[in-house]
Amino acid sequence: MEIALNPHRLITFQRYINNLTFSSFKLPSRCAIKFPNFHFKSELGFFPRSFCCRSMVSLTEPIKVKEKIDLTEIEKKIFDRLLEVVRYYSRIDSNYKETQLRVAGGWVRDKLLGKECYDIDIALDNMLGREFCEKVNEYLSNIGEEKQGIGVIQCNPDQSKHLETARMRLYDIWIDFVNLRSEDYSDNSRIPTMKFGTAEEDAYRRDLTINSLFYNINTNSVEDFTKRGLAHLRSGKIVTPLPPKETFLDDPLRVLRAIRFGFVLKPPGFCYPVDFFLLKKKWTVSSGCCTAQCTIDLMISGNEPVKAMVYTCDLQLFWVVFSLPNQSETLMSEEYARRCVSYIDAAWRLLQVVGFSTFNDEERRLYLYGALFLPLRKSVYTDGKGKKVPIVNYIFRNSLKLKASDPDMVMKLHAASESFRSWIPFITSDKSEQFTEDSERKTFQVPDVSGQRIIAGKLLREIKSLWRVSLLISILISPTDFSRAGDFSEACAELDKSQELYKRIEHAIMELGLDNVWEMKPLINGKEIMNILQLKTGGPKVREWQKKSLEWQLAHPSATGEECQDWMRQELEAQTHCKRVKLEEVSSLE
């Protein structure tokens, strides 16, 4: 059990449960309030280990559930067309008179909550989805309309696809068709044996009661075969249709789905931690967890990523989901997992203070992944070819199997955040700084502001539009660690300091005119540099001067290409003169 409240308010919370009184306290609190001699009972049956007051989340509003589902015009046209098919064939084959068309799962839940959803899954009670799609096409042909392509997704237990699914497009919406089913699981696998089932059997084999609701297209009504789905949707309860132990041990991935929708702690009937050990073992022996990876990504992208990670950690599933290479066992401790969670917790709170509108959805997703894996940013392992590979890269590519750009972007965020961390003193210090050009180990004399512009400009050209994300991550690894604040006033003070620092750096970058600096085109190109150097081909020397000219351009934002070329010629003349003087000095000594 957990209560989430806004940290900017002083909350007085007092309740009486079985004569147990809670006195006033401040938030946020790093401490847990224990419930001595108190027994929790709920239909899901999850017992809290403690009562944790976590900051930066608003109190949940009462959930409004519609009495009936309101169809959009497109949905009505789709469902009417499907009913036309059933009526047409019921005149030819009496079996079709019994055919019931039901929309299953998330679409029903979301529509009752007043949300739009375009993920329509049709469950059929007496035929396979592929067979019904073929009948739809026959009907379309008979009435003179164009047939639609049918895609069949075969059973693939490795990706939690336990049943053949047919897909076709109606009125520009993709519709999935499956048959109602019943499942039997073996003791050593999460892959079930499938067979035709009734609507009630199908409802009870689902992960949660709120996902077991059907919308009957034939009767235009919502069906709740567990008798609890609607009530739990209204109350916000996350409950398994069958006893939790049976549901979760049948398919361990359902634990993640439960965490995604609600927050799971210790279910009754589990011998903790033995049964969770069995759960993890069964998960490990399964041959694939693609659904787990998608669910984790939805958690990170959702409204409660911190809670989701906290409970994944509580269930000791953190290193099961974010599996590491075999040679990295030393990192796979609960302490290390907690460090990862503490970073995403701090990142989430800082983002709420700075403002959610700061980032779009994809930027926020990368920001939270970057924060979650901050403790691993410097960890590497040796692959089969003897190459040192970042562990963060392994997690994304091998454990999560997310898109190929994700590990590259997160590792870039980590590198840029370290650079930002080094650059912050240039802004926060009142002393003039001098920019040092590394290639020649010489001082590139520029004014203080120009030096800042060179350093920041080069950094932003590396990270591009994600610079605000890396800046915020850099504040997480700055000396001020607000995630360890001990009480309400201290936590708020550290958050305010971090917000102020972020705004100060952001303002400085904008004042330097560096927003979108990665779109800046060089004043002189490689061919022009080769002409000045009197070279016929490119090479290290050209690349060196491309770097120098870019730095000069950042230091002189109003300069023209001709001015940049003039500067380069002057630099070459100065270098030539310096070499001549040195040679003369050597000659005189001889």
DONU-741887 format. One record per residue (C-alpha): chain; x, y, z; residue in three letters; residue number from 1. Coordinates in steps of 0.001 Angstrom, whole numbers, plus 500000, padded with zeros to 6 digits. Example, Ala and Ser with C-alpha at 12.3 -4.5 7.8 and 13.67 -1.06 7.14 Angstrom:
   kette        x        y        z   rest    nr
       A   512300   495500   507800    Ala     1
       A   513670   498940   507140    Ser     2
end
This chain:
   kette        x        y        z   rest    nr
       A   500000   500000   500000    Met     1
       A   501270   503420   499152    Glu     2
       A   499982   506956   499369    Ile     3
       A   501314   509508   496911    Ala     4
       A   501022   513191   497720    Leu     5
       A   502334   516490   496474    Asn     6
       A   505556   517429   498315    Pro     7
       A   504861   521143   498174    His     8
       A   502054   520752   500671    Arg     9
       A   502182   519902   504315    Leu    10
       A   499788   517018   504689    Ile    11
       A   497976   516089   507840    Thr    12
       A   496786   512547   507441    Phe    13
       A   494777   510804   510090    Gln    14
       A   492784   507623   509734    Arg    15
       A   491399   505005   512056    Tyr    16
       A   491700   501413   510911    Ile    17
       A   490884   498743   513462    Asn    18
       A   491594   501304   516197    Asn    19
       A   494985   502088   514632    Leu    20
       A   495609   505859   514569    Thr    21
       A   498070   507723   512376    Phe    22
       A   499234   511097   513552    Ser    23
       A   500263   514066   511424    Ser    24
       A   503453   513800   509404    Phe    25
       A   505356   515683   506734    Lys    26
       A   506007   514713   503138    Leu    27
       A   508152   513648   501445    Pro    28
       A   509522   511100   503852    Ser    29
       A   512227   508549   503178    Arg    30
       A   510934   506459   506054    Cys    31
       A   508346   503725   505977    Ala    32
       A   505456   503680   508471    Ile    33
       A   504877   500137   509660    Lys    34
       A   501489   498590   510407    Phe    35
       A   502001   496455   513519    Pro    36
       A   499489   493670   514175    Asn    37
       A   497367   494656   511214    Phe    38
       A   496086   492264   508519    His    39
       A   495217   493583   505076    Phe    40
       A   492565   491857   503044    Lys    41
       A   491775   492544   499427    Ser    42
       A   490560   490543   496497    Glu    43
       A   493906   490789   494802    Leu    44
       A   495393   490074   498151    Gly    45
       A   498624   492021   498003    Phe    46
       A   500064   492820   501405    Phe    47
       A   502242   495905   501791    Pro    48
       A   505634   495480   503412    Arg    49
       A   505329   499030   504662    Ser    50
       A   503442   502269   504200    Phe    51
       A   505690   504458   502043    Cys    52
       A   505102   508144   501540    Cys    53
       A   506540   508987   498142    Arg    54
       A   506669   512514   496900    Ser    55
       A   505784   514422   493767    Met    56
       A   502616   512605   492730    Val    57
       A   499153   514068   493058    Ser    58
       A   496343   512340   494862    Leu    59
       A   494339   510125   492527    Thr    60
       A   490973   511486   491436    Glu    61
       A   487911   509209   491658    Pro    62
       A   487680   507143   488483    Ile    63
       A   484737   508017   486243    Lys    64
       A   483375   505048   484321    Val    65
       A   480697   505460   481650    Lys    66
       A   477434   503576   481962    Glu    67
       A   477594   502526   478297    Lys    68
       A   480046   502639   475423    Ile    69
       A   479646   505473   472946    Asp    70
       A   480755   504401   469476    Leu    71
       A   482419   506707   467001    Thr    72
       A   481045   506868   463461    Glu    73
       A   483847   504665   462172    Ile    74
       A   483359   502089   464959    Glu    75
       A   479627   501966   464230    Lys    76
       A   480277   501400   460511    Lys    77
       A   482779   498630   461286    Ile    78
       A   480486   496817   463705    Phe    79
       A   477443   497186   461427    Asp    80
       A   479410   495683   458542    Arg    81
       A   480489   492722   460697    Leu    82
       A   476885   492130   461783    Leu    83
       A   475812   492265   458122    Glu    84
       A   478231   489417   457435    Val    85
       A   476803   487326   460289    Val    86
       A   473181   487932   459177    Arg    87
       A   474006   487171   455547    Tyr    88
       A   475563   483790   456297    Tyr    89
       A   473023   482870   458978    Ser    90
       A   470483   482550   456129    Arg    91
       A   472781   479998   454473    Ile    92
       A   474273   478203   457479    Asp    93
       A   472349   477877   460740    Ser    94
       A   475609   477805   462717    Asn    95
       A   476028   481515   462010    Tyr    96
       A   472807   482253   463882    Lys    97
       A   474742   481420   467049    Glu    98
       A   477782   483556   466200    Thr    99
       A   478451   486261   468749    Gln   100
       A   480890   489064   467988    Leu   101
       A   482632   490559   470993    Arg   102
       A   485265   493244   471350    Val   103
       A   487712   492148   474038    Ala   104
       A   490256   493651   476389    Gly   105
       A   491785   497102   476407    Gly   106
       A   489369   498706   473936    Trp   107
       A   486452   498038   476269    Val   108
       A   488355   499319   479297    Arg   109
       A   489478   502501   477557    Asp   110
       A   486074   503286   476045    Lys   111
       A   484412   502950   479448    Leu   112
       A   486996   505379   480798    Leu   113
       A   486157   507843   478040    Gly   114
       A   489418   507329   476175    Lys   115
       A   489780   506814   472445    Glu   116
       A   491244   503479   471414    Cys   117
       A   491935   502119   467940    Tyr   118
       A   493155   498693   469020    Asp   119
       A   490049   496610   468259    Ile   120
       A   490217   492874   468965    Asp   121
       A   487164   490827   467928    Ile   122
       A   486618   487547   469794    Ala   123
       A   484563   484858   468018    Leu   124
       A   482825   482079   469894    Asp   125
       A   482467   479393   467199    Asn   126
       A   485155   479841   464524    Met   127
       A   488737   480893   463946    Leu   128
       A   489515   484491   463110    Gly   129
       A   490945   483529   459708    Arg   130
       A   487707   481744   458754    Glu   131
       A   485588   484789   459643    Phe   132
       A   487877   487163   457710    Cys   133
       A   487465   484970   454620    Glu   134
       A   483685   485205   455025    Lys   135
       A   483952   488985   455302    Val   136
       A   485805   489086   451989    Asn   137
       A   483256   486788   450361    Glu   138
       A   480496   489118   451498    Tyr   139
       A   482338   492188   450204    Leu   140
       A   482731   490490   446826    Ser   141
       A   479036   489573   446731    Asn   142
       A   477937   493173   447320    Ile   143
       A   480382   494513   444763    Gly   144
       A   483000   495953   447114    Glu   145
       A   486737   495429   447043    Glu   146
       A   488182   492555   449024    Lys   147
       A   490658   493332   451790    Gln   148
       A   493975   491659   452422    Gly   149
       A   494087   489185   455296    Ile   150
       A   497159   488842   457449    Gly   151
       A   497507   485774   459651    Val   152
       A   499791   485964   462671    Ile   153
       A   500650   482401   463536    Gln   154
       A   501036   481118   467066    Cys   155
       A   504369   482276   468480    Asn   156
       A   504704   481398   472176    Pro   157
       A   508167   483006   472264    Asp   158
       A   506421   486357   471882    Gln   159
       A   503407   485455   474048    Ser   160
       A   501308   484840   470922    Lys   161
       A   499532   481696   472073    His   162
       A   496754   481857   469506    Leu   163
       A   496493   482393   465767    Glu   164
       A   495317   485922   465005    Thr   165
       A   493823   487115   461705    Ala   166
       A   494016   490772   460765    Arg   167
       A   492242   492797   458126    Met   168
       A   491555   496461   457403    Arg   169
       A   488008   497849   457523    Leu   170
       A   487319   501542   456959    Tyr   171
       A   491065   502270   457340    Asp   172
       A   491211   500605   460781    Ile   173
       A   493138   497392   461416    Trp   174
       A   490996   494804   463206    Ile   175
       A   492290   491628   464873    Asp   176
       A   490093   488507   464939    Phe   177
       A   490650   485611   467348    Val   178
       A   488540   482844   468781    Asn   179
       A   487524   482676   472424    Leu   180
       A   489842   480298   474195    Arg   181
       A   490634   478379   477308    Ser   182
       A   494199   477737   478433    Glu   183
       A   495987   474951   480269    Asp   184
       A   499554   475534   481498    Tyr   185
       A   502228   472957   482255    Ser   186
       A   504363   473189   485391    Asp   187
       A   507612   474122   483626    Asn   188
       A   506429   476553   480951    Ser   189
       A   504401   479728   480549    Arg   190
       A   503260   478502   477094    Ile   191
       A   499676   477220   477379    Pro   192
       A   497779   474496   475549    Thr   193
       A   494950   476244   473691    Met   194
       A   491410   475100   472965    Lys   195
       A   488072   476711   472109    Phe   196
       A   486340   478136   475152    Gly   197
       A   483303   480067   476255    Thr   198
       A   483257   483811   476832    Ala   199
       A   483362   483180   480580    Glu   200
       A   486368   480853   480306    Glu   201
       A   488123   483416   478118    Asp   202
       A   487418   486158   480671    Ala   203
       A   488900   484142   483544    Tyr   204
       A   492076   483303   481602    Arg   205
       A   492965   486986   481214    Arg   206
       A   495497   488790   483361    Asp   207
       A   493235   491289   485194    Leu   208
       A   489522   491724   485766    Thr   209
       A   489542   495193   484172    Ile   210
       A   490902   493545   481006    Asn   211
       A   488335   490730   481054    Ser   212
       A   485378   492884   479968    Leu   213
       A   483667   492310   476615    Phe   214
       A   481553   494529   474408    Tyr   215
       A   478952   492347   472688    Asn   216
       A   478397   493797   469217    Ile   217
       A   475253   491704   468689    Asn   218
       A   473514   493083   471781    Thr   219
       A   475317   496435   472030    Asn   220
       A   476133   495762   475680    Ser   221
       A   479104   495364   478036    Val   222
       A   479554   491867   479474    Glu   223
       A   481317   491285   482781    Asp   224
       A   481618   487523   483207    Phe   225
       A   483835   487751   486297    Thr   226
       A   481168   489984   487944    Lys   227
       A   484004   492188   489201    Arg   228
       A   485533   493913   486188    Gly   229
       A   483242   496966   486166    Leu   230
       A   483391   497363   489933    Ala   231
       A   487196   497195   489911    His   232
       A   487366   499667   487044    Leu   233
       A   485307   502146   489091    Arg   234
       A   487289   501584   492271    Ser   235
       A   490679   501479   490561    Gly   236
       A   491475   498008   491893    Lys   237
       A   493932   495769   490122    Ile   238
       A   492661   492227   490616    Val   239
       A   493400   488924   488933    Thr   240
       A   490313   486939   487782    Pro   241
       A   491744   483752   489341    Leu   242
       A   493806   483522   492544    Pro   243
       A   497048   485526   492077    Pro   244
       A   499338   482566   492560    Lys   245
       A   497577   480620   489810    Glu   246
       A   497435   483575   487441    Thr   247
       A   501043   484669   487889    Phe   248
       A   502651   481241   487938    Leu   249
       A   500656   480322   484822    Asp   250
       A   502280   483244   483018    Asp   251
       A   504882   485320   484926    Pro   252
       A   504578   488150   482387    Leu   253
       A   501217   488935   483959    Arg   254
       A   503101   490285   486957    Val   255
       A   504495   493061   484767    Leu   256
       A   501061   493762   483332    Arg   257
       A   499671   494033   486843    Ala   258
       A   502498   496393   487805    Ile   259
       A   501787   498464   484708    Arg   260
       A   498120   498962   485574    Phe   261
       A   498421   498934   489331    Gly   262
       A   501029   498179   491906    Phe   263
       A   501747   494705   493121    Val   264
       A   503392   493755   496374    Leu   265
       A   503036   490454   498197    Lys   266
       A   500058   488253   497287    Pro   267
       A   498465   485984   499890    Pro   268
       A   498958   482299   499305    Gly   269
       A   502523   482907   498150    Phe   270
       A   505266   481488   500320    Cys   271
       A   507531   484516   500043    Tyr   272
       A   510233   484474   498732    Pro   273
       A   510050   480811   497631    Val   274
       A   507149   481250   495203    Asp   275
       A   508677   484368   493703    Phe   276
       A   511851   482318   493187    Phe   277
       A   509722   479772   491309    Leu   278
       A   508111   482609   489352    Leu   279
       A   511503   483971   488293    Lys   280
       A   512747   480485   487444    Lys   281
       A   509713   479805   485277    Lys   282
       A   510174   483157   483580    Trp   283
       A   513829   482324   482871    Thr   284
       A   513073   478937   481294    Val   285
       A   510557   480512   478920    Ser   286
       A   512034   480899   475473    Ser   287
       A   511198   484573   474939    Gly   288
       A   509949   487683   476700    Cys   289
       A   509136   490158   473930    Cys   290
       A   505858   491070   475627    Thr   291
       A   507809   491805   478805    Ala   292
       A   510019   494229   476946    Gln   293
       A   507031   496034   475435    Cys   294
       A   505373   496194   478851    Thr   295
       A   508490   497658   480468    Ile   296
       A   508650   500284   477726    Asp   297
       A   504995   501172   478370    Leu   298
       A   505771   501489   482088    Met   299
       A   508621   503909   481443    Ile   300
       A   506457   505891   479026    Ser   301
       A   503435   505850   481347    Gly   302
       A   502212   508077   484157    Asn   303
       A   503814   506168   487062    Glu   304
       A   507264   504967   485939    Pro   305
       A   508808   505240   489406    Val   306
       A   506153   503133   491091    Lys   307
       A   506435   500547   488328    Ala   308
       A   510201   500262   488828    Met   309
       A   509868   500212   492622    Val   310
       A   507515   497247   492493    Tyr   311
       A   509556   495468   489833    Thr   312
       A   512439   495797   492271    Cys   313
       A   510277   494725   495235    Asp   314
       A   509377   491538   493371    Leu   315
       A   513097   490893   492767    Gln   316
       A   512448   490955   489028    Leu   317
       A   514673   493932   488201    Phe   318
       A   517634   491873   486982    Trp   319
       A   515290   489362   485357    Val   320
       A   513818   492083   483143    Val   321
       A   517046   494059   482728    Phe   322
       A   519244   490997   482404    Ser   323
       A   523011   491478   482292    Leu   324
       A   525777   489482   480567    Pro   325
       A   527048   486466   482502    Asn   326
       A   530299   488131   483542    Gln   327
       A   528447   490958   485311    Ser   328
       A   527014   489000   488244    Glu   329
       A   528625   491393   490733    Thr   330
       A   526232   494132   489593    Leu   331
       A   523154   491951   489996    Met   332
       A   522460   492813   493609    Ser   333
       A   519373   494297   495195    Glu   334
       A   521487   497254   496325    Glu   335
       A   522490   498052   492739    Tyr   336
       A   518898   497667   491583    Ala   337
       A   517787   500089   494304    Arg   338
       A   520408   502594   493154    Arg   339
       A   518970   502462   489636    Cys   340
       A   515461   502986   490998    Val   341
       A   516596   505862   493217    Ser   342
       A   517955   507671   490162    Tyr   343
       A   514722   507360   488188    Ile   344
       A   512859   508472   491327    Asp   345
       A   515053   511579   491583    Ala   346
       A   514743   512204   487845    Ala   347
       A   510951   511995   487994    Trp   348
       A   510728   514438   490886    Arg   349
       A   513112   516864   489210    Leu   350
       A   511120   516684   485965    Leu   351
       A   507921   517519   487826    Gln   352
       A   509554   520578   489364    Val   353
       A   511045   521739   486051    Val   354
       A   507797   520996   484202    Gly   355
       A   506540   518101   482092    Phe   356
       A   506093   520394   479102    Ser   357
       A   509880   520729   478957    Thr   358
       A   510114   517442   477027    Phe   359
       A   507948   515663   474482    Asn   360
       A   506981   512016   475060    Asp   361
       A   510037   510531   473359    Glu   362
       A   512430   512890   475131    Glu   363
       A   510854   512068   478482    Arg   364
       A   511148   508343   477719    Arg   365
       A   514862   508629   476895    Leu   366
       A   515403   510874   479930    Tyr   367
       A   513936   508270   482286    Leu   368
       A   515870   505405   480712    Tyr   369
       A   519007   507532   480965    Gly   370
       A   518353   508189   484650    Ala   371
       A   517484   504552   485403    Leu   372
       A   520795   503300   484025    Phe   373
       A   523019   506084   485368    Leu   374
       A   524711   503741   487906    Pro   375
       A   525731   501495   484972    Leu   376
       A   526980   504236   482634    Arg   377
       A   530671   503401   483160    Lys   378
       A   530279   499609   483357    Ser   379
       A   531481   497460   480460    Val   380
       A   531806   493770   479668    Tyr   381
       A   533938   491813   477201    Thr   382
       A   531977   490298   474314    Asp   383
       A   532822   487127   472391    Gly   384
       A   535268   489011   470155    Lys   385
       A   537183   490418   473119    Gly   386
       A   535730   493883   472625    Lys   387
       A   534757   496095   475555    Lys   388
       A   531013   496867   475270    Val   389
       A   528968   499158   477543    Pro   390
       A   526515   497221   479695    Ile   391
       A   523812   499790   478917    Val   392
       A   524166   498786   475266    Asn   393
       A   523681   495124   476232    Tyr   394
       A   520516   495849   478230    Ile   395
       A   518848   497688   475364    Phe   396
       A   519897   495328   472584    Arg   397
       A   519766   491946   474332    Asn   398
       A   517416   492331   477301    Ser   399
       A   514867   494909   476172    Leu   400
       A   515343   494419   472414    Lys   401
       A   514108   497941   471781    Leu   402
       A   514794   499954   468642    Lys   403
       A   518437   500158   467611    Ala   404
       A   518694   503913   468179    Ser   405
       A   517738   503697   471885    Asp   406
       A   521081   502457   473297    Pro   407
       A   523010   504907   471149    Asp   408
       A   520890   507838   472318    Met   409
       A   521014   506874   476006    Val   410
       A   524795   506437   475901    Met   411
       A   525083   509820   474148    Lys   412
       A   522958   511329   476922    Leu   413
       A   525287   509862   479542    His   414
       A   528402   511183   477779    Ala   415
       A   526852   514619   477218    Ala   416
       A   525695   514823   480828    Ser   417
       A   529304   514294   481971    Glu   418
       A   530387   517101   479624    Ser   419
       A   527643   519355   480924    Phe   420
       A   528767   518580   484433    Arg   421
       A   532271   519793   483547    Ser   422
       A   530949   522917   481823    Trp   423
       A   528581   524029   484599    Ile   424
       A   531415   525738   486592    Pro   425
       A   531988   528061   483600    Phe   426
       A   528469   529396   484173    Ile   427
       A   528284   529279   487956    Thr   428
       A   531741   530830   488496    Ser   429
       A   532338   534573   488246    Asp   430
       A   535961   534072   487178    Lys   431
       A   537027   534436   483563    Ser   432
       A   537934   531168   481940    Glu   433
       A   540322   530527   479090    Gln   434
       A   539531   528055   476340    Phe   435
       A   542331   525590   475599    Thr   436
       A   542521   524057   472130    Glu   437
       A   543702   520500   472569    Asp   438
       A   545092   519584   469160    Ser   439
       A   548067   521962   469314    Glu   440
       A   548235   522214   473108    Arg   441
       A   548128   525983   472755    Lys   442
       A   545923   528675   474127    Thr   443
       A   543178   529916   471834    Phe   444
       A   542755   533382   473302    Gln   445
       A   539104   534420   473265    Val   446
       A   536889   536445   475598    Pro   447
       A   535202   534588   478438    Asp   448
       A   531773   534535   476740    Val   449
       A   533295   533249   473487    Ser   450
       A   535063   530462   475383    Gly   451
       A   531763   529414   476924    Gln   452
       A   530133   529546   473507    Arg   453
       A   532797   527248   472015    Ile   454
       A   532512   524633   474758    Ile   455
       A   528713   524640   474900    Ala   456
       A   528312   524873   471132    Gly   457
       A   530459   521808   470482    Lys   458
       A   528545   519911   473154    Leu   459
       A   525146   520844   471717    Leu   460
       A   526245   519910   468199    Arg   461
       A   526964   516413   469547    Glu   462
       A   523693   515861   471424    Ile   463
       A   521515   518120   469211    Lys   464
       A   517875   518565   470262    Ser   465
       A   518310   516351   473339    Leu   466
       A   520568   518870   475074    Trp   467
       A   517919   519774   477648    Arg   468
       A   517534   516078   478475    Val   469
       A   521278   515606   479007    Ser   470
       A   521434   518844   481013    Leu   471
       A   518786   517601   483414    Leu   472
       A   520566   514246   483734    Ile   473
       A   523819   516077   484480    Ser   474
       A   522125   517766   487431    Ile   475
       A   521272   514299   488793    Leu   476
       A   525000   513480   488995    Ile   477
       A   526021   516911   490255    Ser   478
       A   527424   517231   493798    Pro   479
       A   523983   518232   495088    Thr   480
       A   522082   514990   495549    Asp   481
       A   518526   516017   496386    Phe   482
       A   517348   512393   496189    Ser   483
       A   518947   511830   499605    Arg   484
       A   517179   514710   501316    Ala   485
       A   516015   513689   504734    Gly   486
       A   512927   515766   505438    Asp   487
       A   510295   517908   503778    Phe   488
       A   512024   521291   503949    Ser   489
       A   515406   519883   502917    Glu   490
       A   513932   517989   499965    Ala   491
       A   512048   521041   498700    Cys   492
       A   515144   523228   499114    Ala   493
       A   517319   520832   497107    Glu   494
       A   514674   520517   494408    Leu   495
       A   514433   524286   494167    Asp   496
       A   518248   524542   493889    Lys   497
       A   518301   521968   491109    Ser   498
       A   515471   523674   489261    Gln   499
       A   517247   527027   489607    Glu   500
       A   520502   525538   488279    Leu   501
       A   518714   523982   485294    Tyr   502
       A   516957   527240   484441    Lys   503
       A   520213   529179   484838    Arg   504
       A   522125   526932   482428    Ile   505
       A   519223   526829   479958    Glu   506
       A   519005   530639   480033    His   507
       A   522773   530938   479506    Ala   508
       A   522619   528681   476434    Ile   509
       A   519739   530689   474993    Met   510
       A   521554   533962   475712    Glu   511
       A   524607   532631   473864    Leu   512
       A   522352   532027   470868    Gly   513
       A   523119   528294   470794    Leu   514
       A   519640   526837   470461    Asp   515
       A   519626   524868   467180    Asn   516
       A   523400   525401   466847    Val   517
       A   523627   521844   465465    Trp   518
       A   521925   523179   462311    Glu   519
       A   524711   525745   461803    Met   520
       A   526601   525246   458521    Lys   521
       A   530398   525701   458510    Pro   522
       A   531603   529020   457087    Leu   523
       A   534278   527229   455076    Ile   524
       A   534143   523713   453677    Asn   525
       A   536808   521063   453228    Gly   526
       A   537586   522062   449645    Lys   527
       A   538233   525673   450653    Glu   528
       A   540469   524522   453497    Ile   529
       A   542451   522331   451066    Met   530
       A   542952   525333   448760    Asn   531
       A   544291   527492   451603    Ile   532
       A   546586   524667   452772    Leu   533
       A   547565   524017   449116    Gln   534
       A   546653   520341   449409    Leu   535
       A   545259   518123   446645    Lys   536
       A   543611   515562   448936    Thr   537
       A   542021   515608   452366    Gly   538
       A   543419   514025   455481    Gly   539
       A   544178   514640   459165    Pro   540
       A   545388   518176   458493    Lys   541
       A   542108   519140   456822    Val   542
       A   540077   517580   459638    Arg   543
       A   542174   519460   462187    Glu   544
       A   541446   522787   460507    Trp   545
       A   537758   521936   460109    Gln   546
       A   537644   521568   463883    Lys   547
       A   539568   524798   464436    Lys   548
       A   537415   526759   462002    Ser   549
       A   534249   525495   463690    Leu   550
       A   535544   526681   467073    Glu   551
       A   536461   530058   465560    Trp   552
       A   532969   530263   464022    Gln   553
       A   531348   529538   467402    Leu   554
       A   533484   532258   468979    Ala   555
       A   532523   534718   466185    His   556
       A   528814   534063   465441    Pro   557
       A   528463   537138   463198    Ser   558
       A   531507   536418   461031    Ala   559
       A   531401   535687   457300    Thr   560
       A   533109   532974   455293    Gly   561
       A   535680   535428   453934    Glu   562
       A   536573   536547   457466    Glu   563
       A   537028   532927   458507    Cys   564
       A   539358   532320   455550    Gln   565
       A   541335   535460   456411    Asp   566
       A   541692   534245   460003    Trp   567
       A   542899   530858   458806    Met   568
       A   545555   532433   456546    Arg   569
       A   546720   534625   459438    Gln   570
       A   546955   531564   461703    Glu   571
       A   549004   529715   459082    Leu   572
       A   551314   532712   458660    Glu   573
       A   551725   532954   462452    Ala   574
       A   552569   529247   462650    Gln   575
       A   555074   529581   459799    Thr   576
       A   556685   532577   461440    His   577
       A   556902   530774   464776    Cys   578
       A   558610   527768   463162    Lys   579
       A   561080   530071   461347    Arg   580
       A   561983   531823   464620    Val   581
       A   562590   528463   466336    Lys   582
       A   564805   527286   463495    Leu   583
       A   566824   530501   463669    Glu   584
       A   567245   530059   467433    Glu   585
       A   568476   526506   466941    Val   586
       A   570888   527636   464205    Ser   587
       A   572314   530413   466388    Ser   588
       A   572952   527954   469214    Leu   589
       A   574894   525712   466886    Glu   590
end
